[in-house]
């Protein structure tokens, strides 16, 4: 439990949270696949494949090389997707889809960090069209996510402006530390993936949450705390214990087409299954 409250003479501090499998029990983007289908963003075949992709993601996720290949694919795939349509779909289905899969343990940590006077920052490779509303739902102070270029027509151009992944997450945290006055040696960070080691090692209090095998090994070597979150719960079931007062406006460091991420993971899964077939 976090009990020490930051006093007014201490440097500011923050708690940085990865999102998928750290704060919520599933992939934030894949969770919206059915809604994207109903909104005309993906077809029925993609919906069926995302169900399997969600299973693969929960079983182990993708490593660095696979994520890089997906990024290249996504930049081409999302070209022409209407940004406002994605935002509307997410807004309409956010509470029904995301509220039930928020980890009770993560919600408790967020509450405790706020009570201790720390900012809460969501740092996710997913896009701001998905991450920002979830951050607002959680009462986060800021959001760091991936951003793609949006054209004058309001659609993604297919170019990646900012990719919130791996070392880039750590760089974003350090930039926030400068702009917000955070003392990183007294900050906290939480993630499930070995790809977030740069983010974790940039703070004084790193934590591995539901870690993949590589991160578990790293956490053991570095003697980082390992946390197990396994109790998804609706936030309204926690009220009034979990309070969500109005927070400052979310700072979106980045954004990407949510449907593009979904389709990209579908592509990765199909490639992985094909590679596993006997020749």
Steps between C-alpha positions, in 0.01 A plus 500: 500500500617854426480707814744789469349821365729732306550822694488841339879539517581176315559480124193383308465129435289277278396140445529378139274213394508290187139426403438158345534208745620748763198720569244309293478125449501501118630690201333841505476506121393142435221538753327740260511265200127420501418870531735580213323238289159648583636842407624373164873523574580129475329202340351186657809293424717746693265481798536122514876522472530763772344257746791263439747788500374608842576148625852514354555842653390384843715189471822686429472803275748598230875555528698799369552374144136402463386839629725675251354301211153582622584870511606496134181320406281734705638815341373382162179336623352796686528739206160656435335406831281780635625611841170640627319176419748304709458745789122479481501121510733495799296761687175312444631164623771597751311431822347173382830360371775644719339554840454124566865411424682755717712321760383569853864498613595761239208722594610479863856599408376796296290614792790463743744688277254786467447501876878521543508809279646333192382554144384191312616464139384229260779407256375273222598388150131508408347812348364807673158443344481201736745590776386855578137404579622210714739733680215740568286213628779408742559857611852511352673835483683442172521257211792401280402299190584448134409769246451485125473792261145617430435671167287803426215261420497368857637160402827325579759554228679173576808674644612441859574824682591350837531139616464453876690176528811369676769766551262767369283455809802565721585812297145630542518445875827690520349787298203512736740500795659816360176677411310398816786499748481131588782346703530169313704343780186524714251405226329165441441295183296189422501271193449140394740493203877469460476760222431752777825437688631844389192661656532299819869565549451875455324531839605426854212262571439260209244221527432201274127427476384163364841488326579304186785252531770742390388772740469251785862398444606865488304584814659208684850608396438862598297413811200697378168429673271265306125563536214273397176669396213257444178666618325697224219708649264773388599839641144570608521195725791668677322831560532691722829328590637582155436867435548668165509877564546728201864483396704749295461468125673194363824575316503287185859450400385274216219312310436223245198354321353241736359292218841491337656352812229235510556402140875501548481249781270288284766507229769397750288210625432369150873516420582316821247226431623461143858464618395225737345283227708201383660539155 
